[in-house]
Every structure is written in C-alpha cells, then in structure tokens.
Amino acid sequence: MSTSRIRIWQSQSDHLTLSGSAVRPKFSRPFREASDLYGLVHRLESGEQAWVVQLELELWPFQLSIANSAAATTRLCVADWLERAYLQRSELVIFSEFTGEATDGISISRDLAWRGSLTALPEGIAADLGMQADNGLPHIALFHVVEDGSFANFDSVGSYTAASPARPWTE
C-alpha cells in the first residue's frame, strides 16, 4: 500500500495538508535545438544541470473544503487559502512525502521539498467548493520553483534545507 501527502507551508503556524495528491515537476531545458539550412535539427548543449522550474499541484474537488492548520490565526478552506497566497505572491514551501513498495516488494520513500510561489490557480476553483463535483480529474495549480531542497520532519517547516549545490543564479 502506498501513501502520499503534500504540505504547503506559509509559516510554521499556517499550512495546508493534502493527502492523496501529487506534484508533477517540470524541468528546465539546459539545451536548445536549432535547424540548419538543410533542415537538420542539432541539439546545442549548454553544459548546465537541469533544474525543477515548475510544479503542477493536483487539487481534487473533495479537498477544496479542507481547512488550513489549526494554529493559523485565520481558518480558510483550501481554495481560499491558495487564492490568498496567490494574490499576495507569498513565498511558500512545499513538502512532498511518498511511501510505498517497489515492484519487487522493497519499501521505498521519497521526501522532496521546494521553495517558490503560486503562478496560476485553476479556473473555477471556488465554484467546485460547494458542489464537490468530481469529473474524475483534479484541478491543477502551478507553482514556480526557485529552490530545491529536502526536509527532515514533515511537521516542521524549519526542517527544510536547501539543496547543495545551489542553482547557479542563486549563489
């Protein structure tokens, strides 16, 4: 049996936890393709490392009415919390925790973290709030990543550590 959890942190006392959701990373392209006069395509390598530059965050309709952390001053549902973070251009930290079994029965776990901000929310995210409509597809929010990292404790944003080496433009 596998489990996945995502926690989106605004501060130690204000966060969302989504169970069963996933994040899909989109990587930078450290190369470009160019066509010559004969129409042949050439791949030009820059020698840089690829980085996660964007995340697609799954938001299932049934999750939209979940409230943020109990310690938060203002209690908001997922849709309102994300909208507030988007409008304020808040810096957020996302923890993604997955545990399960590999095809040969060996236990595996993946703990990933990123820092950045929301760049797009799904159209009509608040419209599904009351109806809990489920067409079998998740809503997708986009998250711009400025830093990769890891975490030691899923329950503490202070356990986030930036990856080393840092991205070239962040040093």
C-alpha angles and dihedrals in degrees: 000000000000131000132192131190133180124198120192112200127202092164137338089272098041123057145123126233120202120186120202095017125118139208121220114204122217114206131215118248110237089191140050133211123229132182121223127216091277093054095252114145117228126192112222112202121208095196091235125128119251116247135193104258101169140020128207106213118203116224114185117206093241089058096056094086095050111115127232123252120317092234093059117110092225119043111214135168118245094261094051094041092053092045091052092048090048095049093046092045087230119188107242136186119214123203118194117193123185128174126177146111130290118231090266093055098258116139115247134184133188121196113182132167137188137183123214142088141279114266102177138016124201118265112258096012091148092045092068092050098091099029098047086209113184119194090172094262130097125232111247124222119189122226123193110220120214098166138022121214149144137243135219100198123034089206097056127062086196089071090068114116124188116239120257127254094041121222112280094248095049099058 
